[in-house]
């Protein structure tokens, strides 16, 4: 192979520009997904008056549909013809960023104020939520698959995962800031101050963040470069059922998908449930955003030395230890009796331990997509089949199950407290009910973190040594594919010349 061919077929060598461009994709994603994560549950129950049971059922139905929708999207992304090389995955960001932004805004229209009956409101909520989920999947599958074609180098993949998580953090700050702006302080009938969500302020903020998401996706498409070009006609077009069967038999993929599900469940549970805890227990709904800041702030510090730790210990190893630290942190907070601590002091203690919890979570937050890439590489080495789109569709579906798991836990908790039992808005719990909310907001994430630690440390098979071996095996397969492609092209050219 001459120097020109080596440059042309180079599948590594990313720059800071590549990393920033890729990170912008998750900025766009989290600007809209963070809205659903932070506000949707509270908006449904507090502003529309929909009961927790109905909210839970809507989200379960959406996941049932996703069981069909997500693999279908994966197959479309894998097999759709692509006339322009280097755009197989990133083109979808342009196709779908506007519909995704519009669907995000539609979700937060206060149809109750427009005169919708409860039945019509539930139908509207179901339609808009499922539509948003479909479009989010349509963007996220190709975006996740881009990492596998931007570079084949393991260190560069790790760097992309870190930058993606940074993009996720930056995008998540949009909904956090909105949290400070869309809650009002009011007096109830007894003259006690209460914190309530203002749906009009929320809708304006949603529209602004949705518009910014479009800008982020456009820039991601423009800046990102797909170096690995796989010709469609040279790919194995496996049936979706066969691909799923192969993925399910790949232990690393199954375990990391479950971990991804539990991690998102823990994140979404904390974000959603803390909104209720701060409204009902601490009497300051807007302050819930500080817990999100405490969760994400450590990422900025951890990312500086995460790469060195991965190089020395391995991704699996540092993520598992971080999760154990998170579980211990919240476990310690649960041991502090609230009866001997002033409520305001307790709120600041909650922030401190949320920060400690965030430090532990930072490692898995930064590395979850790199771990997913490792598992997809494991699948590729085993099957020699390019099914990245379908693989990421299953991984994203499992993360959506985490979203639903969080919704189930949140709503079962609210139902057990009698929330919405009489159809009233702005439920006012007793002191005992509010205290129960507080402890559940601590104990449940601690249990989920402990479960993830056990899965990663004791069951997930891709330790540091095995990941290095995978990269060498994958490199050999790619080199073989390039040689085969050149030989096929040479045979075709020779045949045309003989004619």
C-alpha positions in Angstrom: 0.0 0.0 0.0 1.5 3.4 -1.0 1.6 6.5 1.2 -1.5 8.1 -0.6 -3.5 4.9 0.0 -2.4 4.8 3.7 -3.6 8.4 4.2 -6.8 7.7 2.4 -7.6 4.6 4.4 -6.4 6.0 7.8 -9.0 5.2 10.5 -7.4 7.1 13.4 -5.7 10.4 14.2 -8.5 12.5 15.6 -8.0 16.1 16.6 -9.5 18.4 19.3 -11.8 19.6 16.6 -13.2 16.1 16.1 -13.7 15.7 19.9 -15.6 19.0 20.2 -17.6 18.2 17.1 -18.7 14.9 18.5 -19.4 16.3 22.0 -21.8 18.8 20.4 -24.1 15.9 19.5 -24.7 15.1 23.1 -25.1 18.8 23.9 -28.0 18.7 21.5 -29.3 15.4 22.8 -29.3 16.5 26.5 -30.8 19.9 25.9 -34.0 18.1 25.0 -33.6 14.8 26.8 -32.7 16.7 30.0 -36.1 18.5 29.7 -37.9 15.2 29.8 -35.7 13.9 32.6 -36.0 17.0 34.8 -39.6 18.3 34.2 -41.9 15.8 32.4 -43.0 13.8 35.4 -43.6 16.9 37.6 -45.4 18.7 34.7 -47.7 15.7 34.1 -48.7 15.4 37.8 -48.5 19.0 39.0 -49.7 21.0 36.0 -51.9 18.6 34.1 -53.2 16.8 37.2 -52.5 13.3 35.7 -52.2 10.7 38.4 -48.9 8.9 39.0 -50.5 5.6 38.0 -51.5 6.9 34.6 -48.0 8.5 34.1 -46.4 5.1 34.9 -48.7 3.3 32.4 -48.0 5.8 29.6 -44.2 5.3 30.1 -44.6 1.5 30.1 -46.7 1.5 26.9 -44.0 3.7 25.3 -41.3 1.2 26.2 -43.4 -1.6 24.7 -43.6 0.3 21.5 -39.8 1.0 21.7 -39.2 -2.8 21.7 -40.3 -2.6 18.0 -39.3 0.9 17.2 -35.7 0.9 18.4 -34.4 -2.3 16.6 -36.3 -1.0 13.5 -34.4 2.3 13.6 -31.1 0.4 14.1 -31.8 -1.6 11.0 -32.7 1.5 9.0 -29.5 3.2 10.0 -27.4 0.1 9.2 -28.9 -0.6 5.8 -30.1 2.8 4.4 -28.2 3.6 1.1 -25.6 6.4 1.6 -24.5 8.1 -1.6 -22.0 10.5 0.0 -19.1 8.7 1.8 -18.3 9.8 5.3 -21.9 10.7 6.2 -23.4 7.2 6.9 -24.4 8.1 10.5 -24.0 11.9 10.9 -26.5 12.8 8.1 -29.3 11.5 10.4 -28.6 14.4 12.8 -29.6 16.9 10.1 -32.6 14.9 9.0 -34.1 14.6 12.5 -32.9 17.5 14.6 -35.8 19.8 13.7 -38.6 17.2 14.2 -37.0 16.2 17.5 -36.9 19.8 18.7 -40.6 20.4 17.7 -41.6 17.2 19.5 -39.9 18.3 22.7 -41.9 21.6 22.7 -45.2 19.7 21.9 -44.7 17.6 25.1 -44.8 20.6 27.3 -47.9 22.4 26.0 -50.3 22.9 28.9 -53.4 21.3 27.3 -55.3 21.5 30.5 -55.3 25.3 30.2 -56.6 24.9 26.7 -59.7 23.2 27.9 -58.7 19.5 27.2 -60.7 17.0 29.3 -58.6 14.5 31.4 -59.2 11.8 28.8 -58.0 14.1 26.0 -55.0 15.2 28.0 -53.9 11.6 28.6 -54.3 10.8 24.9 -52.2 13.9 24.0 -49.6 13.1 26.6 -49.3 9.5 25.3 -49.0 10.6 21.7 -46.4 13.4 22.3 -44.3 11.3 24.6 -44.1 8.3 22.2 -43.4 10.7 19.3 -40.5 12.3 21.2 -39.1 8.9 22.1 -39.2 7.7 18.5 -37.4 10.8 17.2 -34.9 10.8 20.0 -34.0 7.2 19.2 -33.7 8.2 15.5 -31.0 10.7 16.4 -29.3 8.8 19.2 -28.6 5.5 17.4 -26.6 7.0 14.5 -24.9 9.5 16.9 -23.8 6.6 19.1 -22.7 4.6 16.1 -20.5 7.5 14.9 -17.9 6.8 17.6 -17.1 3.5 15.8 -16.4 5.2 12.5 -14.7 8.4 13.7 -11.7 6.4 14.9 -10.6 2.8 15.5 -8.0 3.6 18.0 -8.9 2.6 21.6 -7.3 5.6 23.3 -9.1 8.0 20.9 -12.4 6.1 21.5 -11.8 6.7 25.2 -11.3 10.4 24.5 -14.4 10.6 22.5 -16.4 9.0 25.3 -15.0 11.5 27.7 -15.9 14.4 25.4 -19.3 13.0 24.8 -19.9 12.9 28.5 -18.7 16.5 28.8 -21.2 17.4 26.0 -23.9 15.6 28.0 -23.0 17.7 31.1 -23.0 21.0 29.1 -26.4 20.1 27.6 -27.7 19.1 30.9 -27.0 22.5 32.4 -29.7 24.0 30.2 -32.6 22.2 32.0 -30.7 22.8 35.3 -30.7 26.6 34.8 -34.4 26.4 33.7 -35.2 24.8 37.1 -34.2 28.0 38.9 -36.5 30.0 36.7 -39.7 28.1 36.4 -40.8 27.5 40.0 -42.9 30.1 41.8 -43.3 30.6 45.6 -46.9 30.8 46.7 -48.9 30.7 50.0 -51.4 27.9 50.6 -54.7 28.2 52.4 -52.9 28.1 55.8 -50.4 30.8 54.9 -47.5 28.3 54.5 -45.0 28.9 51.7 -45.2 26.3 48.9 -43.1 25.9 45.7 -45.0 25.1 42.5 -44.1 24.7 38.8 -45.1 27.5 36.4 -46.0 25.8 33.1 -45.9 29.0 31.1 -42.4 29.8 32.1 -41.5 26.2 31.5 -42.8 26.2 27.9 -40.8 29.3 27.0 -37.6 27.8 28.4 -38.3 24.5 26.6 -38.7 26.3 23.2 -35.3 28.2 23.7 -33.5 25.0 24.6 -35.0 23.1 21.7 -33.8 25.7 19.3 -30.3 25.5 20.8 -30.4 21.7 20.3 -30.9 22.2 16.6 -27.8 24.5 16.4 -25.7 21.9 18.3 -26.7 19.0 16.0 -26.0 21.1 12.9 -22.5 21.9 14.2 -21.9 18.3 15.2 -22.7 17.2 11.6 -20.5 19.9 10.1 -17.4 19.4 12.3 -17.4 15.6 12.9 -15.5 13.4 10.4 -16.3 9.7 9.7 -13.0 8.1 8.9 -14.1 4.4 8.7 -16.0 4.0 5.4 -17.9 0.7 5.1 -19.5 0.0 1.8 -23.1 -1.1 2.1 -22.9 -3.8 -0.5 -19.9 -5.5 1.3 -21.7 -5.7 4.6 -23.5 -8.8 5.9 -27.2 -7.9 5.9 -28.2 -10.1 8.8 -31.8 -10.3 9.9 -32.6 -8.3 12.9 -33.6 -11.4 14.9 -30.2 -13.0 14.1 -28.3 -9.9 15.2 -30.3 -9.6 18.4 -29.6 -13.3 19.1 -25.9 -12.8 18.6 -25.9 -9.7 20.8 -27.8 -11.5 23.6 -25.2 -14.3 23.5 -22.4 -11.7 23.9 -21.9 -11.5 27.6 -20.1 -8.2 27.7 -22.9 -6.5 25.7 -25.7 -7.9 27.9 -24.0 -6.8 31.2 -23.1 -3.3 30.0 -26.6 -2.9 28.6 -28.0 -3.7 32.1 -25.5 -1.4 33.8 -26.5 1.3 31.3 -30.1 0.8 32.2 -29.5 0.9 35.9 -27.3 4.0 35.6 -29.8 6.0 33.7 -32.5 4.7 36.1 -30.5 6.1 39.1 -29.8 9.4 37.3 -33.4 9.9 36.3 -34.8 8.8 39.6 -32.6 11.3 41.4 -33.4 14.2 39.1 -37.2 13.5 39.0 -37.7 12.5 42.6 -35.5 15.3 44.0 -37.9 17.8 42.4 -40.7 16.4 44.6 -38.4 16.2 47.7 -37.4 19.8 47.4 -40.9 21.0 46.7 -42.5 18.9 49.5 -39.8 18.3 52.1 -37.4 21.3 51.8 -40.1 23.6 50.4 -37.9 25.0 47.7 -38.4 23.3 44.3 -35.8 25.4 42.4 -33.0 24.3 44.8 -33.3 20.8 43.4 -31.2 22.0 40.5 -28.3 22.3 42.9 -28.3 18.6 43.4 -27.9 18.1 39.6 -25.0 20.6 39.7 -23.4 18.6 42.5 -23.8 15.4 40.4 -22.3 16.9 37.3 -19.7 19.3 38.7 -17.2 16.6 39.6 -17.1 15.5 35.9 -15.1 18.6 35.1 -12.4 17.5 37.5 -12.5 13.8 37.0 -12.2 14.1 33.2 -8.7 15.6 33.6 -7.2 12.5 35.0 -9.7 9.8 33.9 -7.6 8.9 30.9 -4.5 8.2 33.0 -6.5 6.1 35.5 -8.0 4.1 32.6 -4.5 3.5 31.2 -3.2 2.3 34.5 -6.2 0.3 35.9 -8.8 -0.1 33.0 -12.3 1.2 32.3 -14.2 -1.5 34.1 -12.0 -1.3 37.2 -12.3 2.5 37.8 -16.0 2.6 37.0 -16.8 -0.2 39.4 -14.8 1.4 42.3 -16.5 4.7 41.6 -19.9 3.1 41.9 -19.0 1.5 45.2 -17.9 4.9 46.5 -21.3 6.4 45.4 -23.2 3.7 47.2 -21.2 4.2 50.4 -21.7 8.0 50.2 -25.5 7.9 50.1 -25.5 5.0 52.6 -23.7 7.3 55.1 -26.2 10.2 54.4 -29.1 7.8 55.2 -27.6 7.2 58.7 -27.9 10.9 59.7 -31.1 11.2 61.7 -33.2 14.2 60.5 -34.7 14.8 63.9 -31.4 16.2 65.3 -30.5 18.4 62.3 -32.2 21.7 61.3 -34.0 21.4 58.0 -31.9 24.0 56.2 -28.7 22.4 57.5 -30.0 19.1 56.3 -30.5 20.5 52.8 -26.9 21.6 52.7 -25.7 18.2 53.9 -27.8 16.7 51.1 -25.8 18.9 48.7 -22.5 17.8 50.2 -23.3 14.1 50.0 -24.8 14.5 46.5 -21.4 16.0 45.5 -19.6 12.9 46.9 -22.1 10.7 45.1 -21.4 12.6 42.0 -17.7 12.1 42.3 -18.2 8.3 42.3 -20.6 8.4 39.4 -18.3 10.6 37.3 -16.3 7.6 36.2 -19.2 5.6 34.8 -20.7 8.8 33.4 -17.6 9.5 31.4 -16.9 5.9 30.4 -20.3 4.4 29.8 -20.2 4.9 26.0 -16.6 3.7 25.8 -17.7 0.6 27.7 -20.5 0.2 25.2 -18.0 0.6 22.4 -15.8 -2.2 23.9 -18.8 -4.5 24.1 -19.8 -3.7 20.4 -16.2 -4.4 19.4 -16.4 -7.7 21.3 -19.5 -8.6 19.3 -17.8 -7.5 16.0 -14.7 -9.6 16.7 -16.9 -12.6 17.4 -19.2 -12.3 14.4 -17.1 -10.2 11.9 -20.4 -8.4 11.2 -21.0 -4.6 11.0 -24.2 -4.2 13.0 -23.3 -1.2 14.9 -26.6 0.6 14.4 -28.6 -2.4 15.6 -26.3 -2.9 18.5 -26.6 0.7 19.6 -30.4 0.6 19.1 -30.5 -2.3 21.7 -28.2 -0.4 24.1 -30.3 2.7 23.8 -33.5 0.7 24.3 -32.0 -0.7 27.5 -31.3 2.8 28.6 -34.9 3.7 27.9 -35.9 0.8 30.1 -33.9 2.5 32.8 -35.9 5.6 32.2 -39.1 3.5 32.6 -37.7 1.8 35.7 -37.1 5.2 37.3 -40.6 6.2 36.4 -42.0 3.1 37.9 -40.1 3.5 41.2 -41.0 7.2 41.3 -44.7 6.7 40.7 -45.1 3.7 42.9 -43.5 5.8 45.7 -45.9 8.6 45.0 -48.9 6.3 44.8 -48.0 4.7 48.2 -48.0 8.2 49.7 -51.5 8.9 48.3 -50.3 11.4 45.7 -53.2 12.4 43.4 -55.6 10.1 45.1 -58.3 12.7 45.1 -57.3 14.3 41.8 -55.9 17.5 43.4 -53.0 19.5 42.0 -50.0 20.4 44.1 -50.3 17.5 46.6 -49.4 18.5 50.2 -47.9 15.5 52.1 -47.9 15.1 55.8 -44.6 15.4 57.6 -44.3 11.6 57.8 -44.9 11.3 54.0 -42.4 14.0 53.2 -39.8 12.3 55.4 -40.4 9.0 53.6 -39.8 10.9 50.3 -36.5 12.2 51.7 -35.1 8.8 52.7 -36.2 7.1 49.5 -34.3 9.7 47.5 -31.2 8.5 49.2 -31.6 4.8 49.7 -32.8 3.9 46.2 -29.8 5.4 44.3 -27.4 3.8 46.8 -29.0 0.4 46.1 -28.8 0.9 42.3 -25.1 1.9 42.6 -24.3 -1.2 44.6 -26.0 -3.4 42.0 -24.0 -1.8 39.2 -20.8 -2.3 41.1 -21.5 -6.0 41.5 -22.3 -6.4 37.8 -19.2 -4.6 36.6 -16.7 -6.0 39.1 -17.8 -9.6 39.3 -19.6 -10.4 36.0 -18.5 -8.0 33.2 -15.7 -9.8 31.3 -13.9 -7.0 29.5 -11.1 -6.1 31.9 -8.1 -4.0 30.9 -6.1 -7.0 29.4 -9.1 -8.3 27.3 -9.8 -4.8 25.9 -6.2 -4.5 24.6 -6.6 -7.9 22.9 -9.9 -6.9 21.3 -8.3 -3.8 19.7 -5.5 -5.9 18.2 -8.1 -8.4 16.8 -10.3 -5.7 15.5 -7.4 -4.0 13.7 -6.5 -7.2 11.9 -10.1 -7.6 10.7 -10.3 -4.0 9.4 -7.0 -4.5 7.6 -8.4 -7.7 6.0 -11.5 -5.9 4.9 -9.5 -3.1 3.3 -7.4 -5.6 1.4 -10.5 -7.6 0.3 -12.2 -4.4 -0.9 -9.2 -3.4 -2.9 -8.9 -6.8 -4.5 -12.6 -6.7 -5.4 -12.2 -3.3 -6.9 -9.1 -4.5 -8.8 -11.0 -7.5 -10.2 -13.9 -5.3 -11.4 -11.5 -2.8 -13.0 -9.7 -5.7 -14.8 -13.0 -7.2 -16.0 -14.0 -3.8 -17.4 -10.6 -3.4 -19.1 -10.8 -6.9 -20.7 -14.2 -6.0 -22.1 
